[in-house]
Amino acid sequence: MAIYHTRVKTFSRAQGHASTAAAAYRAGLLIIDDRTGLRHDYRRRGGVVETRCLAPDEAPDWAFDPRQLWPAAEASERRKDATVAREFEVALPHELSKEQRSDLAAEISRCLVQRYRFAVQSSIHEPQTADGLNYHVHILATTRRVDAEGLKDKTRELDGGPSGRGEVEWIRQMVGEAINAHLAAAGVSARVDHRSLKEQAAEAEEQGDELTAAELSRAPGLHIGKDATALHRRGMDTDLKQGNDGIDQANNAAWDRAVADLAEQGRLMEPASDQAMPVGPREFPSDPAIQPMLSLDVVSPVVEAAGGGLLVEAVADDGVRQPQAAASKQALKAVLEIWAEAWIEALRDRLKFTRRLLRNSAALISAHVAAPRLRGDVEELLVRLKKLKRDALRFKRRLKAEDRAQHVLAQAEFVLENFESQNPRPGLLNRSDWSRRRARRVRAFELGRQEYQRAHEATGPKAQEDYNRRTDESLSQLENWSEVVLRRYPVEDAPIDAPAAPIPADALLAMKQSKEPGARLR
């Protein structure tokens, strides 16, 4: 499911920023800052899908070349604390194709240029992680308007205060509307909302949808950032991760209390059949590579198709969603989500009991929904399936880590060679300063070499055997538990080739989207 993210930030000389450096990094280019003489060379960086420059029609030709635009932008600013660039960072839906994301980024960039008459550099970045979902665009804008004569007056309306807040709100709304329009044009049912959770909850409450209002009343999570995310992928805990875990626990407890209160008061009503379902589930798997559950209201029967995929048949709820039953259904939805992912195809034939369990999932829930242990048993099934996924994808993650380490090593080597070629001896630098700068680059190269050596060893034949052994153990544990669940909650086994009942279009579309590799709600 698509996620909304739009952030506006500035680059200031007072903070040591330079628009030339920011533009070179985001575009993967070499840009020379004429004002300082510094070379910002990021031609070896990866992850840049495309870069384009947009400006008003009357702008000079150099405004469409980032290697000329940003040195000119730097030269136009005289103050030592000048704001030299402004950036609009926007998440792009992974549900769209490469060409569709390009069109979306171009439309957002054009809207900004038409409103503020500045020049922008739009750089689309693709995910550098295993989940493959973090597509985003960096729209770097000049802080001055551009006309036929070049860079002119400042865009003061974006500097802050009431005017700045109003402009930021317009930008957020414009981005949300553009994303939804492109999702609809692509035939994707997912939508985004630029409003805060508080505003969305207030609207749901006004419409009498108390369940959705309770869901949206959750506390927002903390922004993790790329550094903390990198530490988390290495298995290291961070304060931000712990903070988000605490927020998730508090939100889950608040949700359980709200649902219990609504059920006790007889106000827990299902939405009408022609209305959109409430937003996603309240619990999200801790593994960032695992997507959350489908936004279907109840777990539905699963019928295996000829290719081993899953088809969904919607069923009617019993009208009274008790917290225990809802939690069991939510956990089973998460299991079905993971089961629909591409990585499990190679293991599916070895998961006999798990396949049978999921084929009869709706009958099991319907017959044993009141069983006090069902929730815990289904959640244990989810835990074991997650563990199997982690172990099955471990070697692939190690290969990616080796590629990243090799890239970092190559960058460190390039930086060292570049320094030594430009400063073969102290020259203009005094010997102490020259030695210190060179030592810092040598140290970065040594650390990169050590990290690459560790990453390379983690992908050797012995390591691969260990990964396969762990995967086999996790698979056996999952199969053993599936057999336990089937014995504990007996149901009549549905034949594999049993005809499926008509599938609602929205349910089938949601299931098809969930079968994209690594798809999840971010």
C-alpha positions in Angstrom: 0.0 0.0 0.0 1.3 3.5 -0.9 2.6 5.7 1.9 2.5 9.5 2.0 5.8 11.3 2.8 6.6 14.9 1.8 9.3 16.9 3.5 10.6 20.4 2.8 14.0 21.5 4.0 16.6 24.2 3.3 20.4 24.2 2.7 22.2 27.1 4.4 25.9 28.2 4.3 25.5 28.9 8.1 25.3 25.1 8.5 28.1 24.4 6.1 25.9 23.4 3.2 26.5 24.0 -0.5 23.9 23.6 -3.2 26.6 22.3 -5.6 27.4 19.4 -3.2 23.7 18.6 -2.6 23.0 18.6 -6.3 26.0 16.5 -7.2 25.2 13.9 -4.5 21.5 13.6 -5.5 22.2 13.4 -9.3 25.4 11.3 -9.1 27.3 14.0 -11.0 30.6 15.9 -10.9 29.9 19.6 -10.2 32.6 22.1 -9.7 31.8 25.0 -7.4 33.3 28.1 -9.1 33.0 30.2 -5.9 35.2 27.9 -3.8 36.9 25.8 -6.4 35.8 22.5 -4.7 35.0 19.5 -6.9 31.9 17.5 -5.8 32.3 14.2 -7.5 29.6 11.5 -6.9 29.8 9.8 -10.3 30.4 6.4 -8.6 27.3 6.5 -6.4 24.5 4.1 -7.2 20.7 4.3 -6.8 20.1 7.3 -9.1 17.4 6.3 -11.6 17.1 9.7 -13.5 17.8 13.4 -13.1 16.2 16.2 -15.0 16.1 20.0 -14.7 13.0 22.1 -15.1 12.6 25.8 -15.2 10.2 28.5 -16.5 10.0 28.6 -20.3 11.8 31.9 -20.6 14.8 30.7 -18.5 18.3 30.6 -20.1 19.7 27.4 -21.4 22.1 27.0 -18.5 19.2 26.7 -16.1 18.5 23.2 -17.5 22.1 21.9 -16.9 22.8 21.1 -13.2 26.5 21.5 -13.8 25.9 25.2 -14.7 22.8 25.9 -12.7 24.1 25.3 -9.2 27.4 27.1 -9.5 25.4 30.0 -10.7 23.0 29.7 -7.7 26.0 29.7 -5.4 27.5 32.8 -7.1 24.2 34.7 -6.8 24.3 34.5 -3.0 26.6 37.0 -1.2 25.8 36.4 2.5 27.9 34.0 4.5 24.7 32.6 6.1 22.6 32.6 2.9 20.0 29.9 2.1 21.4 28.4 -1.1 18.8 25.8 -2.0 15.5 24.3 -0.9 14.5 20.6 -1.2 11.2 18.9 -1.6 11.6 15.2 -0.7 8.6 13.0 -1.9 8.0 9.3 -1.5 6.9 7.6 -4.8 4.5 4.7 -4.7 6.3 1.4 -5.4 3.0 0.1 -7.0 3.7 2.3 -10.0 6.1 1.3 -12.8 9.4 3.1 -13.5 7.8 5.2 -16.3 4.8 6.0 -14.1 7.0 7.2 -11.2 9.0 9.3 -13.7 5.8 11.0 -14.9 4.6 11.6 -11.4 7.9 13.2 -10.3 7.8 15.4 -13.4 4.3 16.5 -12.7 5.1 17.5 -9.1 8.2 19.3 -10.3 6.2 21.2 -13.0 3.6 22.3 -10.4 6.3 23.7 -8.2 8.0 25.5 -11.1 4.7 27.0 -12.3 3.8 28.3 -8.8 7.2 29.7 -7.6 9.0 30.3 -11.0 12.3 28.9 -9.7 14.5 26.2 -11.3 14.6 22.7 -10.0 16.6 19.5 -10.3 14.5 16.4 -10.0 16.4 13.2 -9.1 14.6 9.9 -8.6 16.3 7.4 -6.3 15.6 3.7 -6.2 15.7 1.5 -3.0 19.1 0.3 -1.8 17.5 -2.2 0.6 16.2 -5.7 0.4 12.5 -4.8 0.6 12.8 -2.7 -2.6 10.0 -0.2 -1.7 11.7 3.1 -0.9 11.4 4.9 -4.2 11.6 8.7 -3.7 12.4 11.9 -5.5 14.6 14.8 -4.4 13.4 18.0 -6.0 16.2 20.5 -5.3 15.1 24.1 -6.0 16.9 27.4 -6.3 15.9 30.0 -3.7 15.6 32.6 -6.4 13.1 33.0 -9.3 14.4 32.5 -12.8 13.6 34.6 -15.9 15.3 35.3 -19.2 18.0 37.3 -17.5 18.8 34.6 -14.9 18.4 34.3 -11.2 16.3 37.2 -9.7 14.4 37.8 -6.5 14.1 35.4 -3.5 11.1 33.2 -3.0 10.4 34.7 0.4 6.9 33.2 0.7 8.6 29.9 1.5 10.9 31.2 4.2 8.5 30.6 7.2 5.8 32.3 9.2 2.1 32.1 8.4 2.8 32.5 4.7 5.4 29.7 4.7 3.1 27.3 6.6 0.3 28.0 4.1 2.6 27.3 1.2 3.8 24.1 2.7 0.2 22.9 3.3 -0.5 23.7 -0.4 2.5 21.7 -1.4 1.5 18.7 0.7 -2.0 18.8 -0.7 -0.8 19.1 -4.3 1.5 16.2 -3.9 -1.2 14.0 -2.4 -3.6 14.8 -5.2 -1.0 14.1 -7.8 -0.1 10.8 -6.3 -3.7 9.7 -6.0 -4.4 10.7 -9.6 -1.5 8.7 -10.9 -2.4 5.7 -8.8 -6.0 5.8 -10.2 -4.7 6.2 -13.7 -2.5 3.1 -13.2 -5.5 1.1 -11.9 -4.1 0.8 -8.4 -6.7 0.9 -5.6 -4.3 2.3 -2.9 -4.6 6.0 -2.0 -2.7 8.4 0.2 -3.8 11.2 2.5 -1.7 14.3 3.2 -3.5 15.2 6.4 -2.3 14.4 9.9 -3.7 11.4 11.7 -5.5 13.8 14.1 -7.4 15.5 11.2 -8.3 12.2 9.6 -9.6 10.8 13.0 -11.7 14.0 13.5 -13.3 13.5 10.1 -14.0 9.8 10.7 -15.7 10.7 14.1 -17.8 13.3 12.4 -19.0 10.7 10.0 -19.9 8.3 12.8 -17.2 5.8 11.9 -15.9 5.3 15.5 -13.8 2.3 14.7 -11.8 4.1 12.1 -11.5 7.1 14.4 -10.1 4.9 17.1 -7.6 3.4 14.6 -6.5 6.9 13.5 -6.1 8.2 17.1 -2.9 6.3 17.5 0.3 8.1 18.3 2.6 8.7 15.3 5.9 6.9 15.2 9.3 8.4 15.4 11.3 9.1 12.1 14.1 6.5 12.1 16.3 8.0 9.4 18.9 6.3 7.2 21.6 6.0 9.9 19.4 4.3 12.5 17.9 2.1 9.8 21.4 1.0 8.7 22.3 0.1 12.3 19.0 -1.8 12.7 19.8 -3.9 9.5 23.1 -4.9 11.1 21.2 -6.2 14.2 22.0 -3.3 16.4 19.4 -1.7 18.6 18.8 2.1 18.7 16.9 4.5 21.0 14.7 5.4 18.0 13.8 1.7 17.4 13.1 1.2 21.1 11.0 4.3 21.1 8.9 3.1 18.2 8.5 -0.3 19.8 7.1 1.4 22.9 4.7 3.6 20.8 3.5 0.4 18.9 2.8 -1.3 22.2 0.9 1.7 23.6 -1.1 2.0 20.3 -2.0 -1.7 20.4 -3.1 -1.5 24.0 -5.2 1.7 23.2 -6.8 -0.1 20.2 -7.8 -3.1 22.3 -9.3 -0.9 24.9 -11.2 1.2 22.3 -12.6 -1.9 20.5 -13.6 -3.5 23.8 -15.4 -0.3 24.9 -17.2 0.0 21.6 -18.3 -3.7 21.7 -19.5 -3.4 25.3 -21.5 -0.3 24.5 -23.0 -2.0 21.4 -21.5 0.7 19.1 -19.1 -1.5 17.1 -20.7 -1.3 13.7 -19.4 -2.7 10.4 -19.0 -0.2 7.5 -21.6 -0.3 4.7 -20.7 -2.6 1.8 -20.3 0.3 -0.6 -17.9 2.3 1.7 -14.2 2.1 1.8 -12.8 -0.1 4.5 -11.0 1.4 7.4 -7.3 2.1 7.1 -4.7 -0.6 7.6 -4.2 -2.8 10.6 -3.0 -1.5 14.0 -0.1 -3.9 14.2 2.9 -4.0 11.9 5.5 -6.7 11.7 8.9 -5.7 13.3 10.8 -7.0 10.3 10.9 -4.0 7.8 10.9 -6.4 4.8 7.5 -7.8 5.8 4.4 -6.0 4.7 1.3 -5.6 6.9 -2.0 -7.2 6.2 -4.5 -6.7 3.5 -7.2 -4.1 4.2 -9.9 -6.7 4.0 -12.2 -6.8 7.0 -12.2 -10.5 7.6 -10.0 -13.5 6.8 -11.2 -15.2 3.6 -11.0 -18.7 2.3 -7.8 -19.5 0.4 -7.9 -21.7 -2.7 -4.6 -22.8 -4.3 -4.4 -21.9 -7.9 -2.5 -24.0 -10.4 0.6 -21.9 -10.1 0.7 -22.2 -6.4 -0.7 -18.7 -5.9 -3.6 -17.6 -3.6 -7.0 -16.4 -4.5 -9.3 -14.7 -2.0 -13.0 -15.1 -1.6 -14.6 -12.5 0.7 -17.0 -13.8 3.4 -19.4 -12.0 5.6 -18.5 -11.2 9.2 -20.6 -12.3 12.1 -21.6 -8.7 12.9 -19.9 -8.6 16.4 -16.2 -8.2 16.2 -14.9 -9.2 19.6 -11.3 -8.2 20.3 -10.1 -11.9 20.6 -11.7 -12.8 17.2 -10.4 -9.7 15.5 -6.9 -10.3 16.7 -6.9 -13.9 15.4 -8.2 -12.7 12.0 -5.6 -9.9 11.9 -2.7 -12.3 12.6 -4.0 -14.8 10.0 -4.1 -12.0 7.5 -0.5 -11.2 8.1 0.3 -14.9 7.6 -1.5 -14.8 4.2 0.3 -11.7 3.2 3.7 -13.3 3.7 2.6 -16.5 2.1 1.7 -14.5 -1.1 5.3 -13.2 -1.5 7.6 -14.4 -4.2 10.5 -15.6 -1.9 8.4 -18.6 -0.6 7.8 -20.1 -4.1 10.9 -22.2 -3.8 9.9 -23.6 -0.4 6.1 -24.0 -1.0 6.2 -27.7 -2.0 8.0 -28.6 1.3 5.3 -26.9 3.4 2.6 -29.5 3.2 0.9 -28.9 6.6 1.2 -25.1 6.2 -0.4 -25.2 2.8 -3.3 -27.3 4.1 -3.8 -25.0 7.1 -4.0 -21.9 4.9 -6.2 -23.6 2.4 -8.7 -24.1 5.2 -8.1 -20.9 7.1 -11.6 -19.5 6.8 -13.2 -22.7 7.9 -10.8 -22.9 10.9 -11.6 -19.4 12.0 -15.3 -19.8 11.6 -15.4 -23.1 13.5 -13.0 -22.2 16.3 -13.1 -18.4 16.6 -14.2 -18.6 20.3 -11.3 -20.9 21.3 -9.3 -19.1 23.9 -5.9 -20.3 22.6 -6.6 -19.6 18.9 -5.1 -16.1 19.0 -1.9 -17.2 20.6 -1.6 -20.2 18.2 -2.1 -18.1 15.1 0.4 -15.5 16.3 2.9 -18.2 17.0 2.4 -19.4 13.4 3.1 -15.8 12.2 6.3 -15.7 14.3 7.6 -18.9 12.8 6.8 -17.9 9.3 8.6 -14.6 9.8 11.6 -16.5 11.1 11.6 -18.7 8.0 11.5 -15.6 5.8 14.4 -14.0 7.7 16.5 -17.2 7.4 15.5 -17.9 3.7 16.5 -14.3 2.7 19.6 -14.1 4.9 22.1 -15.1 2.2 20.6 -12.7 -0.3 20.9 -9.9 2.3 24.5 -10.8 2.9 25.2 -10.6 -0.9 23.7 -7.1 -0.9 25.8 -6.2 2.1 28.9 -7.4 0.3 28.0 -5.2 -2.8 27.5 -2.2 -0.5 30.8 -2.8 1.3 32.6 -3.1 -2.1 31.0 0.2 -3.2 32.1 2.0 0.0 35.6 0.6 -0.4 35.8 1.8 -4.0 34.6 5.3 -2.9 37.2 5.4 -0.1 39.9 4.4 -2.5 38.8 7.0 -5.0 38.8 9.7 -2.3 42.3 8.8 -1.2 43.7 8.6 -4.7 42.0 11.9 -5.6 43.5 13.6 -2.5 47.0 12.3 -3.3 46.8 13.3 -6.9 45.8 16.8 -6.1 48.1 17.1 -3.0 51.1 14.9 -3.7 53.0 16.9 -1.1 52.1 19.5 1.5 52.3 22.3 -1.1 49.7 25.0 -0.1 48.8 23.0 3.0 51.1 23.0 6.0 52.6 19.6 6.7 50.5 19.0 9.8 47.2 19.8 8.0 48.3 17.7 5.0 49.2 14.7 7.2 46.0 14.9 9.2 43.8 15.0 6.1 45.6 12.2 4.4 45.5 10.1 7.6 41.7 10.5 7.8 41.3 9.2 4.2 43.7 6.4 4.8 41.8 5.4 7.9 38.5 5.4 5.9 40.1 3.2 3.3 41.3 0.7 5.9 37.9 0.6 7.6 36.3 0.0 4.2 38.7 -2.8 3.4 38.0 -4.5 6.7 34.3 -4.2 6.3 34.5 -5.6 2.8 36.6 -8.5 4.1 34.0 -9.4 6.7 31.1 -9.1 4.2 33.0 -11.3 1.7 33.6 -14.0 4.3 29.9 -13.9 5.2 29.0 -15.0 1.6 31.5 -17.9 1.4 30.6 -21.6 0.9 30.7 -22.4 4.6 28.5 -19.4 5.4 26.0 -20.4 2.7 25.8 -23.9 4.2 25.0 -22.4 7.6 22.3 -20.2 6.0 20.7 -23.3 4.3 20.8 -25.2 7.6 19.0 -22.4 9.4 16.4 -22.3 6.7 15.8 -26.0 7.0 15.4 -25.8 10.8 13.0 -22.9 10.5 11.0 -24.7 7.8 10.7 -27.8 10.1 9.6 -25.7 13.0 6.9 -24.0 10.9 5.7 -27.3 9.6 5.6 -28.9 13.0 3.6 -26.0 14.4 1.2 -26.1 11.4 0.6 -29.8 12.1 -0.1 -29.0 15.8 -2.6 -26.3 14.8 -4.4 -28.6 12.4 -4.7 -31.3 15.1 -5.8 -28.8 17.7 -8.5 -27.2 15.5 -9.8 -29.9 13.2 -11.6 -28.9 10.0 -12.7 -30.7 6.9 -10.0 -30.4 4.3 -11.1 -28.5 1.2 -9.9 -30.2 -2.0 -7.1 -28.4 -3.8 -9.0 -28.1 -7.0 -12.3 -27.0 -5.4 -13.9 -24.3 -7.4 -13.6 -20.9 -5.8 -16.7 -18.7 -5.3 -16.8 -15.5 -7.2 -14.1 -13.1 -6.0 -14.9 -9.5 -5.4 -12.9 -7.2 -7.7 -11.5 -5.1 -4.8 -10.3 -8.2 -2.9 -8.7 -9.7 -6.0 -6.9 -6.5 -6.8 -5.6 -6.2 -3.3 -4.3 -9.7 -3.4 -2.6 -9.2 -6.7 -0.8 -6.1 -5.3 0.3 -8.1 -2.3 2.0 -10.7 -4.5 4.6 -8.2 -5.7 8.0 -9.2 -4.3 8.5 -7.7 -0.8 5.3 -5.6 -1.0 4.3 -4.1 2.3 2.7 -1.0 3.8 5.5 1.3 4.9 
